[in-house]
């Protein structure tokens, strides 16, 4: 099992999860974070820290797209080990629908 960052992170990019991760397995894209599944130790401390509720264990149903996305971008985006400021408009996007289609960027952070 590993943890997966999902669509709810897009355009919010809260960084509370980064601060608590003991193995620094978060990677930063332009407008979201991902978890590298090869580095995650399944401790789960990140999940309750996410204000957008964007982190789930990969054992949940229907996460195939997000498992693949986290794996792909966890290998190419830069590692982030220190909490940064979230985007100033993050709260405006929290809970939004269809964020992947509308806003996802494959660019690194």
Secondary structure, DSSP 8 states (H G I E B T S, - for coil): --EEE-GGGTTT---HHHHH-TT--EEEBSS-EEE-TTT-----TTGGG-TT--EEETTSTT-HHHHHHHHHHHTTSEE--S-----TTHHHHTT-SSHHHHH---SB-
